[in-house]
Amino acid sequence: MKKIISLSLFFLIMVACEATKPSSQGSAAQKKADSLAQELAEVKTVLTYVLERGMNSSFEQVKQEIEKANKIWDLQIDASPSIGDPKAKIVIVEFSEFECPYCARIAPLLDSLVRAHPGKIRLVYKHFPLSFHANAPAAAAAALAAQNQGKFWEYRFELAPHFRSLNDSTFIAVAGKVGLNVEQFIKDMVLDKDKQAIIDRDMKLGMEAGVQGTPNFYVNGKRQERFGPALVDQLLKELYPN
């Protein structure tokens, strides 16, 4: 990391010196100055990124990481269950699963955020069952069965606290609690090829977008390393100032 920092500082100094030389070549010189200023800003961004994270990577690797972090992803939100106004200016996409304790803990917060700001937030769910959570795929299938009866979100939030006891008995009990037709639910809760295809689609999309664990959040298409109420409050002030 010392190497990249020292090289970056040297480049910063050189670019800064070049950028402040007086121009005598008209528009050509101005273009060069603009180009150097852009390079300076880029190096500053990379250096800040490295220092904040204590990274030991090459300049190009860090640059690619920044580009990926700032990318706006097309997450195909209309293909997944969502809650909130479809025209909301804040769209939160959650890559999640039901055996993850962190997903369970944040579920009530997500529910309260949507309820507290009607018309302003849309929440979208993407299935991302982790390989070491053996019961997560069956839980995803149960949620899809609830979705067939128009109660995905009721089921999703009610099942969240049961992440330690995901089994058929729990799935059926939660189905009854949220008012599903239990007989139909039992028929639909099987993890068949159609449900697996939906899960696989979400998993593939998530991996392409850089999801490595759960929960992972994307707000208006951009991945968020630190998602929480403060970020949402900031966006509400920016996008809904009145």
N, C-alpha and C positions, 0 to 999 in steps of 0.2 A: 504494500500500500504506500510506503514511503516513496517508492520510485514513481508511481503514478502521480502522487501529490507534487513532488518536486518538479517533474516534467510539466505538469499542468500549470504550476506557478510560473515557471520559466516562460511557457507559452503565453500565459496571461500578460506578463510584463512586456514581452516582445510585441504582442498584438496591440496592447494598450499604447505602446510607444509609436507604433506604426499608425494607429488610428488618430493620433493627435498631431501628426505632422501637418504643416500647412499645405493646402491644396493649390496647385498652380496649373493643373491640367484640365480644368473644367469638369464636364460631366463624367469623363473617364475616371478621373481621380475620385470623384464623389462616389461612383459605383464601387471603386476599390475600397474606399473608406467604409461604405455600407456593408460590403462583404466581410471586411475585417471586424466590424462591430458585431456582425451576426456570429462570426466564429468566436469572438470574445464571450458573447452571451452563452454560446453553447458550452464552452469550456467551463465557465462559471457554474452552469447547471450541473455538469458532470462532476466537477470538484465538490460542490455542495452535496450531491447525492452520495458520493464516496465517503465524505467526512461524516455525514449523518449515520451511515450504516456500517462504518468500519470495514468496508469491502477491500478485497485484495484481488482486483481484476484489472484487465487491460482497459485502455480508454475506449476501444471499440465495443468491448463487452458491456461496459457500463452504459455507453451510449445506446446500445440495443435494448438494454434493460429499461432505460428511461423511456424510449420510444414505445416499448410494449406496455409500460405502466400507464402511459398517457393515451394509448389507443382507445378509440371509441368502437366497441364491438357490436356487431349485429347479432343479438342474442335470440332472435326469432321468438319474441315474447308472445305473439298471438297464438303460438302452438302450445302454450302452457297455461295452467290455471292461474288466474290473477284475481285480485280483490282491489277495490277502489275504482275511481273514475278512469275509464280508458283514455280520457283526454287530459289527465293530470300531467303537470309539468315535471313532476319528480317520479321517476320510475325506478323502483328498487327490485333488482333481480337477485334472488337468493338461491345459491346452489347448496343443497342441504340433504339431510337424511335423518332417519328417526332413531338410530341407535347412538348418535353422537350427543354426548352430554352438553356440549357447548351450543348445539343447535336447539336442544331442549330449553336451555336457560334463556336464550335470546327470543324464543317464540312469543312469550307474553309481551315483550317490548315491541316487537313488530306489529302485533295485534293492536296494541294501544296507540302506536304511531298512526296507523291507518284510521282508527276510530277518532283520534284527536284532531285530525286534519282532513275532514271529508272533502272530496273533490280535488285535493291537492297532491295526494300520494297514491300511486298504484304499486302494489306488491305482486311480484311474479315468482312462482316456485319452479325450480328445476331440480330434478332428482339426481343425486350424486352419491349413491351408496358406496361407502368405502369397502375395500376388499376384505379387511380384517373385522368387519362388523357383519357377522353371518346372518343376523336376523333383519338387517336393513332392507334387502330386496323384497322380502315377504311383506314388510311394513309398507314399502312403497306400493306394492300391489294392492294392499288393503286400502291405501289412500286413493288409488286410482278407482277402486270399486266404489268408494264413497263419492268420488267425482262423477261416476256414472249416474248417481242419484242427485247431483247438483249440490253436494255438501262437502266438497273437498276441504274448504277452509275450516268449517266447523270441526271436521274430523282431524285435520292437521294440527290445530291448536289443542284439541282435547287429547290427542294421542301423545303429544310432546312430553308430558311428565312421566310417561310409562316407558322411557327409553331403556330401563333396566329389565323390563319384563315383556318383551315383544314376542308374543306367541298368539296362536289362533284364539285362545280364550280372551286375551286382552283385546284383540282386534274386534271380536264380536261384541264384547261388553261395551266398548267405546262406540261401536255402530249403534247399539241400542240407546246409549246415552244421548247421542246427537239426533236421534229421531229417524234413523234410516229404516228401511224395510229390511229387517235382519235376514229373512229367508232369502231375499234376492241378493243381499250383500254376501252371504255365505257362498252362493253360487259364483259371484263375480270376483271374490277375493283371491282366487287362484292365480298364481304367477304364470300366466300362459305366454305364448310367443308374442301376442299383440302388446301386452303390458311390458314384456322384456324389451320389445322394440322401442317403446317410448322411453324407457330408462336408458337404453343404449344410446338413443339419439341425444338425450340430455348429457350423458356422460361424455360423448364424443365432442359435443359443443363446448362443454366445460373444459376439457383437456386442451382443446384448440385455443381457448381464451386464457389459459394459464391457471385454471383451478387445480390446486394440489391437495386441498383438504377441505373440511367443512367446519362451520359455514363460511362460504365466500360470497361477498356482495359486490354487485356492480350497480352503480347509480348513474342513470342516463347513459348506460353503455360503457362506463369507465370503471375499471377495477378499483376497489377501495381497500387499502391495506388496514386502515383504521376506521371501521364503520361504527357509528353510534349516534346517539341523540344530538350531539354537538354538530356533527356534519349535516344532519337533517335540518336542524334549526338554522344553520348558515344558509342552506339552499332555499329554505322557506323565505328567509329575509331577502335573498337575491331575486328569487323568481316570483314571489308574491309580496312585493314591498308594501302594499296597502292593506 
